[in-house]
Amino acid sequence: MSDIVYDKAKWHWGAKDAPTDIPHENGATHIAFFFRWCMEHKFYSKEFAVDFADDIAQMDENFNYRQYLFDSIDGVLGSAELNTAGKAFAKAYYTTDRTKFAKMYGWYLQDYTDFVSKKFGEKYFDNAYFYIENSQENYALIKAIIDRRYEEFLTMKRVKQA
């Protein structure tokens, strides 16, 4: 089975509406936040754990996950980095608004867009997500949303199995 690409930084900083007055890395902040959440939950694949063991050992609250995304995995979040549990959650929550889970609870990019809207209002309009700071405070806010969605995901799985 081939690897699935969930998101690529270049899809964002290469977009028509991408601002030119900020670093390209800003287009990957939302990817880095989800990647960090997955790493904190040990949702990395065995292969990733072997290949990047030293890096994983350094991952803490001061680690720059966004820069790591660029330097080590070419700005790409894909299935190769995640284990079975991580892939299942990413498939249901991150990739599209068309999954059963997303239709019932929401999906990552909409949650992120809502977060950005609350933070900036109408400022920067469609490309506001480029201006979200890669900070501990912002990650904590997004983490709370992802945590809630993951609990909903687990509940949905339990109900389905019952």
Residue pairs with C-beta under 8 A, 6 or more apart in sequence:
3 78
3 79
3 80
4 78
4 79
4 87
4 91
4 95
5 76
5 77
5 78
5 79
6 77
6 78
6 79
6 90
6 94
6 95
7 30
7 31
7 34
7 76
7 77
7 94
8 75
8 76
8 77
9 24
9 25
9 27
9 28
9 31
9 69
9 70
9 75
9 76
10 27
10 75
11 27
12 18
12 27
12 28
12 129
12 130
13 24
13 25
13 26
13 27
13 28
13 130
15 27
15 127
17 126
17 127
18 27
18 127
18 130
19 26
19 124
19 127
19 130
19 131
22 130
22 131
25 66
25 67
25 70
25 134
26 130
26 131
26 132
26 134
27 130
28 66
28 69
28 70
28 75
29 66
29 129
29 132
29 133
29 134
29 138
30 108
30 109
30 112
30 129
30 132
30 142
31 66
31 69
31 75
31 77
32 65
32 66
32 68
32 69
32 134
33 65
33 112
33 138
33 139
33 142
33 143
33 146
34 77
34 90
34 94
34 108
34 142
34 146
35 65
35 69
35 77
35 81
36 59
36 63
36 65
36 139
37 142
37 143
37 146
38 44
38 81
38 82
38 86
38 90
39 56
39 59
39 65
40 59
41 86
41 150
42 83
43 82
43 83
43 85
43 86
43 89
44 52
44 56
44 81
44 82
44 83
44 86
45 80
45 81
45 82
45 83
45 86
46 83
47 80
48 56
48 80
48 81
48 82
49 56
52 72
55 68
55 72
59 65
61 136
64 134
66 134
69 75
69 76
69 77
73 81
77 90
77 94
79 87
79 90
82 90
89 150
89 153
91 99
92 99
92 100
92 101
92 102
92 153
93 99
93 101
93 102
93 107
93 108
93 146
93 149
93 150
93 153
94 107
94 108
94 109
95 107
96 102
96 107
97 103
97 107
97 109
97 110
99 107
100 156
101 107
101 152
101 153
101 156
104 152
104 156
105 149
105 152
105 153
105 156
106 149
108 146
108 149
111 142
111 145
111 146
111 149
112 129
112 142
113 129
115 132
115 141
115 142
115 145
116 128
116 129
116 132
117 128
119 128
119 132
119 138
120 128
120 131
123 131
124 130
124 131
132 138
